[in-house]
Amino acid sequence: MPQNSSKKHASNQQLDVTGPTPKSQRTKMVRSSDDSEKKNLVKKLKDVEISVPIVYGNVAFWLGKKASEYQSHRWTVYVRGATNEDLSVVVKRAVFQLHSSFNNPMRVVESPPFELSESGWGEFEIAITLHFHNDVSEKPLHLYHHLKLYPEDESGSMSVKKPVVVESYDEIVLAEPSEGLFARVQNHPAVVVPRLPAGFSLPPVEDADKRKRIDPKDNPLTQWFTNFSEADELLKLAAARQQMLTAWRYWPVLSATYAKGFVKEKIELTCSLMAFSFSLLLDLNSLTDDVVAAS
């Protein structure tokens, strides 16, 4: 398939499979201020953030003896969870904008896995737009990935067995989520949520999402994906800090419910919250030591 672009180097934010782990990025999503009266009635969790670690990139295989002038590689571009978890709990669809030389260059993927496979010979920039469910964000997220087909070391020989892998790490941060969204995603492996203090109740979750979760092991490309274990540790640190902030944010509200003549219960709640915060500090110090030891 003819393309106008020639070989180019990937951007500095992207590294091949043999490179070091990219630094953590944080993309903060904020709900629109032009909300209707209905949305103003939605209860939000103040000073709370939930995060969705994502990885976007491509895997490219050289076709070897089957390669032609305009068909030298078979490649797949994708957006996945940092540990290859199903992102459909927050992502509604993904749109991939390919080079204009492709037939139907705008490709829409409505269900996981959010990936697209094609063949060609040229490297070019792919615009990726993520659209979220209504309770997550009304605004889409725009990502840009430079398709990489050739090894970084151009003097090296290409192999049909080992692909070129280029990935970027990002973290979508959802500030002040609604109670309904928090309750819906709090047990999903693709989402990092803080632990709310004891006594704080969330609304019941409707079993409306009957879609089957994607098993990471089902993806044949999993063996080539970059291991973002260091990024996962950083996410745990951020989650621990957020839990502390959440605990102290809701402490006056929870303690006030016991202040009307229930001195004993108030004291017990205060001690419980202090123990909760102290345990978080221990977890935070432990995680910090683990990251330092691993670096």
VOPAGU-2260 file (C-alpha; in pm, 1 decimal, decimal comma):
REM VOPAGU-2260
SITE   aa  ch    i         X         Y         Z
SITE  MET   A    0       0,0       0,0       0,0
SITE  PRO   A    1     172,2     319,8    -110,1
SITE  GLN   A    2     239,0     588,5     146,2
SITE  ASN   A    3     404,2     927,0     106,8
SITE  SER   A    4     604,1     919,6     429,0
SITE  SER   A    5     951,5     772,8     452,4
SITE  LYS   A    6    1127,5     614,5     748,3
SITE  LYS   A    7    1135,5     840,0    1053,3
SITE  HIS   A    8    1256,5     813,0    1409,5
SITE  ALA   A    9    1001,7     775,4    1688,2
SITE  SER   A   10     944,5    1066,2    1923,6
SITE  ASN   A   11    1145,8    1096,9    2244,1
SITE  GLN   A   12     848,9     979,9    2449,3
SITE  GLN   A   13     846,9     642,9    2276,9
SITE  LEU   A   14    1092,0     363,8    2332,1
SITE  ASP   A   15    1138,3      29,4    2164,9
SITE  VAL   A   16    1107,9    -301,8    2342,2
SITE  THR   A   17    1472,7    -302,2    2453,0
SITE  GLY   A   18    1472,5      51,6    2597,9
SITE  PRO   A   19    1410,5     172,5    2955,9
SITE  THR   A   20    1064,5     226,5    3096,4
SITE  PRO   A   21     920,1     567,9    2999,2
SITE  LYS   A   22     851,8     821,4    3269,7
SITE  SER   A   23     499,4     843,4    3400,6
SITE  GLN   A   24     271,6    1098,7    3239,0
SITE  ARG   A   25     -56,7    1223,2    3382,2
SITE  THR   A   26    -342,0    1340,1    3162,8
SITE  LYS   A   27    -609,5    1500,8    3377,4
SITE  MET   A   28    -966,1    1481,3    3249,0
SITE  VAL   A   29   -1206,6    1750,1    3371,3
SITE  ARG   A   30   -1580,8    1741,7    3314,5
SITE  SER   A   31   -1731,3    2027,0    3114,6
SITE  SER   A   32   -1867,2    2323,2    3310,3
SITE  ASP   A   33   -2160,6    2351,6    3067,3
SITE  ASP   A   34   -2351,2    2076,0    3244,5
SITE  SER   A   35   -2728,3    2060,1    3262,8
SITE  GLU   A   36   -2929,1    2077,4    3585,3
SITE  LYS   A   37   -2947,4    1699,2    3586,5
SITE  LYS   A   38   -2570,1    1667,4    3601,2
SITE  ASN   A   39   -2552,8    1919,9    3882,7
SITE  LEU   A   40   -2752,3    1673,8    4093,8
SITE  VAL   A   41   -2483,6    1406,0    4056,5
SITE  LYS   A   42   -2293,5    1362,4    4380,7
SITE  LYS   A   43   -1919,5    1400,6    4331,1
SITE  LEU   A   44   -1636,4    1288,6    4554,6
SITE  LYS   A   45   -1448,0    1607,2    4637,6
SITE  ASP   A   46   -1067,5    1596,7    4643,4
SITE  VAL   A   47   -1071,2    1239,5    4511,0
SITE  GLU   A   48    -891,2    1119,6    4198,4
SITE  ILE   A   49    -905,7     787,0    4022,2
SITE  SER   A   50    -654,3     693,5    3756,7
SITE  VAL   A   51    -646,6     464,7    3456,0
SITE  PRO   A   52    -293,8     366,6    3347,3
SITE  ILE   A   53    -278,8     310,1    2971,7
SITE  VAL   A   54     -20,2     214,7    2712,2
SITE  TYR   A   55     -43,5     299,2    2343,4
SITE  GLY   A   56     192,4     196,9    2066,9
SITE  ASN   A   57     251,6     -51,9    1789,9
SITE  VAL   A   58     397,8    -393,2    1713,2
SITE  ALA   A   59     540,2    -437,7    1359,7
SITE  PHE   A   60     648,1    -762,8    1193,7
SITE  TRP   A   61     872,5    -767,5     887,0
SITE  LEU   A   62     727,1    -996,2     618,7
SITE  GLY   A   63    1065,9   -1130,3     509,8
SITE  LYS   A   64    1051,2   -1315,5     177,3
SITE  LYS   A   65     684,2   -1222,4     141,9
SITE  ALA   A   66     768,6    -851,4     158,4
SITE  SER   A   67     715,7    -633,9    -149,4
SITE  GLU   A   68     797,8    -273,2    -227,9
SITE  TYR   A   69     473,3    -145,6     -79,8
SITE  GLN   A   70     396,4    -430,2     159,5
SITE  SER   A   71     702,1    -481,4     378,0
SITE  HIS   A   72     543,4    -502,3     724,9
SITE  ARG   A   73     233,1    -619,3     904,6
SITE  TRP   A   74     162,5    -397,4    1205,7
SITE  THR   A   75     -87,0    -342,5    1484,9
SITE  VAL   A   76    -149,6     -12,6    1663,6
SITE  TYR   A   77    -335,0     -23,1    1994,0
SITE  VAL   A   78    -436,8     129,5    2325,3
SITE  ARG   A   79    -428,9    -110,7    2619,1
SITE  GLY   A   80    -425,7    -114,9    2995,9
SITE  ALA   A   81     -81,0     -91,0    3154,3
SITE  THR   A   82    -108,5    -459,0    3243,7
SITE  ASN   A   83    -316,4    -531,9    2932,4
SITE  GLU   A   84    -646,7    -506,2    3117,4
SITE  ASP   A   85    -979,1    -437,9    2946,7
SITE  LEU   A   86   -1031,4     -60,7    2917,8
SITE  SER   A   87   -1396,0     -77,6    2812,8
SITE  VAL   A   88   -1503,2       1,8    3169,0
SITE  VAL   A   89   -1410,8     364,2    3093,4
SITE  VAL   A   90   -1344,2     376,5    2715,8
SITE  LYS   A   91   -1646,3     362,0    2486,6
SITE  ARG   A   92   -1462,8     357,7    2153,4
SITE  ALA   A   93   -1129,4     440,4    1993,1
SITE  VAL   A   94   -1074,8     619,0    1661,4
SITE  PHE   A   95    -748,5     567,4    1469,1
SITE  GLN   A   96    -660,6     824,4    1200,3
SITE  LEU   A   97    -423,8     663,5     950,7
SITE  HIS   A   98    -225,6     812,6     662,9
SITE  SER   A   99    -440,2     942,4     376,8
SITE  SER   A  100    -296,7     679,4     140,2
SITE  PHE   A  101    -498,2     406,7     317,1
SITE  ASN   A  102    -850,2     320,3     212,0
SITE  ASN   A  103   -1090,4     456,7     472,4
SITE  PRO   A  104    -812,1     617,2     679,8
SITE  MET   A  105   -1040,1     688,3     977,9
SITE  ARG   A  106   -1099,9     358,8    1156,8
SITE  VAL   A  107   -1343,2     330,3    1449,1
SITE  VAL   A  108   -1312,8      46,4    1702,6
SITE  GLU   A  109   -1627,4      14,5    1912,6
SITE  SER   A  110   -1523,1    -268,3    2146,1
SITE  PRO   A  111   -1209,3    -409,6    2309,9
SITE  PRO   A  112    -939,5    -482,4    2231,1
SITE  PHE   A  113    -890,5    -127,1    2102,6
SITE  GLU   A  114    -645,3    -210,0    1827,2
SITE  LEU   A  115    -610,5    -197,3    1450,0
SITE  SER   A  116    -398,7    -411,7    1215,6
SITE  GLU   A  117    -275,1    -310,3     870,0
SITE  SER   A  118      18,7    -358,9     632,3
SITE  GLY   A  119     245,8    -115,9     449,3
SITE  TRP   A  120     598,0      11,5     417,2
SITE  GLY   A  121     606,6     368,4     552,3
SITE  GLU   A  122     620,0     521,3     898,7
SITE  PHE   A  123     380,3     803,1     988,1
SITE  GLU   A  124     198,0     963,6    1279,2
SITE  ILE   A  125    -129,1     806,8    1390,0
SITE  ALA   A  126    -383,2    1018,2    1577,4
SITE  ILE   A  127    -574,7     817,9    1836,1
SITE  THR   A  128    -892,2     956,4    1991,5
SITE  LEU   A  129   -1046,9     789,2    2295,1
SITE  HIS   A  130   -1415,7     848,9    2364,4
SITE  PHE   A  131   -1536,5     774,1    2716,4
SITE  HIS   A  132   -1863,8     666,5    2872,0
SITE  ASN   A  133   -2090,9     952,8    2976,6
SITE  ASP   A  134   -2017,3     922,5    3348,7
SITE  VAL   A  135   -1640,7     930,9    3285,9
SITE  SER   A  136   -1585,4    1234,8    3063,5
SITE  GLU   A  137   -1772,1    1412,2    2786,3
SITE  LYS   A  138   -1446,6    1528,8    2629,6
SITE  PRO   A  139   -1237,9    1284,6    2423,8
SITE  LEU   A  140    -868,2    1228,4    2480,4
SITE  HIS   A  141    -632,6    1281,9    2186,1
SITE  LEU   A  142    -313,1    1077,4    2164,0
SITE  TYR   A  143     -45,8    1075,8    1894,3
SITE  HIS   A  144     173,4     780,7    1811,2
SITE  HIS   A  145     449,7     760,1    1550,9
SITE  LEU   A  146     421,4     424,4    1375,8
SITE  LYS   A  147     756,3     248,1    1396,1
SITE  LEU   A  148     838,9     -31,8    1150,1
SITE  TYR   A  149    1217,8     -41,0    1139,7
SITE  PRO   A  150    1467,9    -109,0    1422,9
SITE  GLU   A  151    1620,0     192,3    1594,0
SITE  ASP   A  152    1960,9      61,8    1490,3
SITE  GLU   A  153    1921,3      82,3    1112,3
SITE  SER   A  154    2248,4    -107,4    1061,8
SITE  GLY   A  155    2098,7    -415,1    1229,4
SITE  SER   A  156    1924,3    -686,8    1031,8
SITE  MET   A  157    1546,9    -727,4    1044,1
SITE  SER   A  158    1389,8   -1048,5    1167,0
SITE  VAL   A  159    1054,1   -1206,5    1089,3
SITE  LYS   A  160    1046,1   -1360,3    1439,3
SITE  LYS   A  161    1119,7   -1056,7    1655,6
SITE  PRO   A  162     897,3    -753,4    1595,1
SITE  VAL   A  163     968,4    -385,8    1645,8
SITE  VAL   A  164     774,7    -269,1    1952,1
SITE  VAL   A  165     728,7      97,4    2043,9
SITE  GLU   A  166     506,3     196,8    2335,5
SITE  SER   A  167     423,9     506,0    2541,3
SITE  TYR   A  168     288,6     506,9    2895,8
SITE  ASP   A  169      26,2     751,8    3018,9
SITE  GLU   A  170    -206,6     782,7    3313,4
SITE  ILE   A  171    -558,3     919,9    3270,3
SITE  VAL   A  172    -658,9    1103,0    3587,4
SITE  LEU   A  173   -1029,9    1153,1    3657,7
SITE  ALA   A  174   -1075,4    1427,3    3914,9
SITE  GLU   A  175   -1377,4    1435,8    4146,9
SITE  PRO   A  176   -1560,0    1135,2    4000,6
SITE  SER   A  177   -1925,0    1081,0    4072,7
SITE  GLU   A  178   -2017,6     834,7    4345,1
SITE  GLY   A  179   -2179,8     616,7    4079,5
SITE  LEU   A  180   -1863,9     602,4    3866,9
SITE  PHE   A  181   -1646,6     528,8    4170,8
SITE  ALA   A  182   -1875,2     245,3    4275,0
SITE  ARG   A  183   -1877,4     106,3    3920,0
SITE  VAL   A  184   -1498,7      93,4    3871,0
SITE  GLN   A  185   -1365,5      44,5    4225,6
SITE  ASN   A  186   -1308,6    -330,2    4178,8
SITE  HIS   A  187   -1197,0    -321,1    3815,2
SITE  PRO   A  188    -830,5    -417,9    3759,7
SITE  ALA   A  189    -777,3    -148,2    3495,6
SITE  VAL   A  190    -858,3     136,8    3736,4
SITE  VAL   A  191    -658,7     259,2    4037,1
SITE  VAL   A  192    -885,6     398,2    4309,8
SITE  PRO   A  193    -813,7     526,0    4662,7
SITE  ARG   A  194    -960,1     344,0    4960,4
SITE  LEU   A  195   -1242,4     541,7    5113,5
SITE  PRO   A  196   -1265,6     568,3    5494,0
SITE  ALA   A  197   -1472,7     315,6    5685,9
SITE  GLY   A  198   -1831,2     428,1    5721,9
SITE  PHE   A  199   -1851,3     597,8    5383,6
SITE  SER   A  200   -2121,5     433,3    5173,8
SITE  LEU   A  201   -2150,2     430,9    4795,8
SITE  PRO   A  202   -2467,2     382,2    4590,7
SITE  PRO   A  203   -2545,5      28,5    4470,6
SITE  VAL   A  204   -2409,0     -63,6    4128,4
SITE  GLU   A  205   -2655,4    -170,8    3863,7
SITE  ASP   A  206   -2552,4    -484,2    3676,1
SITE  ALA   A  207   -2606,6    -314,0    3340,9
SITE  ASP   A  208   -2270,6    -393,6    3185,2
SITE  LYS   A  209   -2294,9    -753,3    3067,4
SITE  ARG   A  210   -1998,7    -734,5    2833,9
SITE  LYS   A  211   -1738,1   -1004,2    2875,4
SITE  ARG   A  212   -1405,6    -880,8    3005,5
SITE  ILE   A  213   -1106,0    -939,3    2784,7
SITE  ASP   A  214    -854,7   -1185,4    2923,7
SITE  PRO   A  215    -502,9   -1039,5    2876,4
SITE  LYS   A  216    -373,7   -1386,4    2794,9
SITE  ASP   A  217    -603,0   -1404,4    2490,0
SITE  ASN   A  218    -404,9   -1138,1    2302,8
SITE  PRO   A  219    -134,1   -1301,7    2087,1
SITE  LEU   A  220      77,0    -986,0    2110,0
SITE  THR   A  221     104,7   -1002,4    2489,4
SITE  GLN   A  222     447,5   -1166,2    2479,6
SITE  TRP   A  223     588,9    -858,8    2302,1
SITE  PHE   A  224     438,7    -593,9    2527,6
SITE  THR   A  225     665,8    -381,6    2746,4
SITE  ASN   A  226     666,3    -454,5    3120,5
SITE  PHE   A  227     565,9    -138,2    3304,6
SITE  SER   A  228     620,9    -277,3    3654,8
SITE  GLU   A  229     803,7      37,6    3773,0
SITE  ALA   A  230     513,9     250,9    3655,5
SITE  ASP   A  231     276,6      22,6    3845,4
SITE  GLU   A  232     474,8      82,4    4165,0
SITE  LEU   A  233     452,7     457,7    4110,7
SITE  LEU   A  234      77,7     423,0    4069,3
SITE  LYS   A  235      56,5     237,7    4400,8
SITE  LEU   A  236     246,5     520,4    4566,6
SITE  ALA   A  237       8,0     775,7    4419,9
SITE  ALA   A  238    -291,4     569,2    4531,3
SITE  ALA   A  239    -157,0     546,8    4886,8
SITE  ARG   A  240    -110,2     923,5    4903,2
SITE  GLN   A  241    -460,9     974,6    4766,5
SITE  GLN   A  242    -603,9     744,3    5033,3
SITE  MET   A  243    -448,8     959,8    5304,8
SITE  LEU   A  244    -591,4    1277,4    5152,0
SITE  THR   A  245    -932,8    1113,9    5120,3
SITE  ALA   A  246    -928,7     993,2    5480,9
SITE  TRP   A  247    -855,3    1338,8    5621,2
SITE  ARG   A  248   -1092,0    1505,2    5372,7
SITE  TYR   A  249   -1391,1    1305,3    5500,1
SITE  TRP   A  250   -1285,2    1284,6    5864,8
SITE  PRO   A  251   -1482,3    1595,8    5979,4
SITE  VAL   A  252   -1795,3    1473,5    5799,6
SITE  LEU   A  253   -1784,1    1125,7    5945,8
SITE  SER   A  254   -1689,4    1236,6    6295,8
SITE  ALA   A  255   -1970,2    1495,9    6298,4
SITE  THR   A  256   -2227,2    1218,1    6258,5
SITE  TYR   A  257   -2119,1    1086,5    6596,3
SITE  ALA   A  258   -2089,6    1424,6    6771,0
SITE  LYS   A  259   -2451,2    1454,3    6887,2
SITE  GLY   A  260   -2436,5    1289,8    7226,1
SITE  PHE   A  261   -2229,2     991,8    7120,0
SITE  VAL   A  262   -1891,5    1080,6    7267,2
SITE  LYS   A  263   -1778,0     719,2    7295,6
SITE  GLU   A  264   -1852,6     640,5    6932,9
SITE  LYS   A  265   -1680,3     960,8    6821,3
SITE  ILE   A  266   -1363,9     869,8    7009,2
SITE  GLU   A  267   -1368,3     519,3    6859,7
SITE  LEU   A  268   -1413,3     663,3    6509,8
SITE  THR   A  269   -1128,5     909,8    6562,3
SITE  CYS   A  270    -897,6     630,1    6676,1
SITE  SER   A  271   -1005,9     419,9    6379,9
SITE  LEU   A  272    -923,6     698,5    6134,7
SITE  MET   A  273    -587,2     761,0    6300,5
SITE  ALA   A  274    -505,2     389,8    6271,4
SITE  PHE   A  275    -622,5     396,1    5908,8
SITE  SER   A  276    -389,8     686,6    5826,4
SITE  PHE   A  277     -98,7     526,2    6013,3
SITE  SER   A  278    -142,0     202,4    5815,0
SITE  LEU   A  279    -137,0     404,4    5494,2
SITE  LEU   A  280     188,8     567,0    5601,2
SITE  LEU   A  281     339,7     223,9    5658,6
SITE  ASP   A  282     219,3     108,7    5315,7
SITE  LEU   A  283     361,2     423,6    5158,4
SITE  ASN   A  284     701,6     378,2    5320,3
SITE  SER   A  285     708,6      11,6    5219,2
SITE  LEU   A  286     626,6      92,2    4857,2
SITE  THR   A  287     888,9     367,6    4852,0
SITE  ASP   A  288    1153,2     125,6    4977,4
SITE  ASP   A  289    1051,6    -127,9    4710,7
SITE  VAL   A  290    1081,0     127,5    4429,9
SITE  VAL   A  291    1420,8     250,6    4554,7
SITE  ALA   A  292    1547,0    -104,8    4586,4
SITE  ALA   A  293    1428,6    -191,5    4235,4
SITE  SER   A  294    1585,7     116,1    4074,8
